[in-house]
Amino acid sequence: MIGKKAQTLGIVIISAIVILVIGFAIINLITPEITQFRIDMNCASPSDISDGTKLTCLVGDTTIIYWIWAILSISLGGIISRFI
């Protein structure tokens, strides 16, 4: 029984690494789009834009942070679920 549990843990760790690599590769694809979004929304000059646009800029700025959080949560959640 111990051997089977160790095998599934190995597969989960390999899967978590694959999820991390794919997720961080997608971040490299998203980053130019967020930069273009900031330029189009004129987020660099907050005195010239409305409050709604400021909120939209804030959401756009936090996209990468949320994406990293989701990738790490999914990867670590898969690994931790094998221990419980």
C-alpha positions as CSV (number, residue, x, y, z in Angstrom):
1,M,0.0,0.0,0.0
2,I,2.9,2.4,0.7
3,G,4.3,1.8,-2.8
4,K,1.1,2.8,-4.4
5,K,0.7,5.9,-2.3
6,A,4.3,7.0,-3.2
7,Q,3.6,6.4,-6.9
8,T,0.5,8.6,-6.9
9,L,2.4,11.3,-4.9
10,G,5.1,11.2,-7.6
11,I,2.6,11.6,-10.3
12,V,0.9,14.5,-8.5
13,I,4.3,16.3,-8.0
14,I,5.1,15.9,-11.7
15,S,1.6,17.2,-12.6
16,A,2.1,20.2,-10.3
17,I,5.4,21.0,-12.0
18,V,3.7,20.8,-15.4
19,I,0.9,23.1,-14.1
20,L,3.5,25.6,-12.8
21,V,5.4,25.6,-16.1
22,I,2.3,26.1,-18.3
23,G,0.8,28.7,-15.9
24,F,4.0,30.8,-15.9
25,A,4.3,30.5,-19.7
26,I,0.8,31.9,-19.9
27,I,1.8,34.8,-17.7
28,N,4.4,35.7,-20.3
29,L,1.6,35.8,-22.9
30,I,-0.6,37.9,-20.7
31,T,2.0,40.5,-19.7
32,P,2.1,42.4,-23.1
33,E,-1.7,42.5,-23.2
34,I,-1.8,44.1,-19.7
35,T,0.8,46.7,-20.8
36,Q,-1.3,47.5,-23.8
37,F,-4.4,47.7,-21.7
38,R,-2.7,50.2,-19.4
39,I,-1.6,52.4,-22.3
40,D,-5.1,52.3,-23.9
41,M,-6.9,53.1,-20.6
42,N,-4.3,55.9,-19.9
43,C,-3.6,54.5,-16.4
44,A,-0.4,56.4,-16.1
45,S,-2.1,59.7,-15.4
46,P,-4.8,59.2,-12.7
47,S,-5.7,62.8,-12.6
48,D,-7.1,62.8,-16.1
49,I,-9.4,59.7,-15.8
50,S,-12.7,59.0,-14.0
51,D,-13.1,57.0,-10.9
52,G,-14.6,54.0,-12.8
53,T,-11.5,54.0,-15.1
54,K,-9.2,54.1,-12.1
55,L,-11.0,51.0,-10.7
56,T,-10.7,49.3,-14.1
57,C,-6.9,50.1,-14.1
58,L,-6.6,48.7,-10.6
59,V,-8.3,45.4,-11.6
60,G,-6.1,45.2,-14.7
61,D,-3.0,45.8,-12.6
62,T,-3.8,42.9,-10.2
63,T,-4.5,40.4,-12.9
64,I,-1.0,38.9,-12.9
65,I,-0.9,38.7,-9.1
66,Y,-4.2,36.8,-9.1
67,W,-3.0,34.5,-11.9
68,I,0.2,33.6,-9.9
69,W,-2.0,33.0,-6.8
70,A,-4.3,30.7,-8.8
71,I,-1.4,28.7,-10.3
72,L,0.3,28.2,-6.9
73,S,-3.0,27.3,-5.2
74,I,-3.9,24.7,-7.8
75,S,-0.4,23.2,-7.7
76,L,0.0,23.1,-4.0
77,G,-3.7,22.0,-3.5
78,G,-3.0,18.9,-5.7
79,I,0.1,18.0,-3.7
80,I,-1.6,18.6,-0.3
81,S,-4.7,16.6,-1.3
82,R,-2.5,13.5,-1.5
83,F,-1.5,13.8,2.1
84,I,-5.0,14.0,3.5
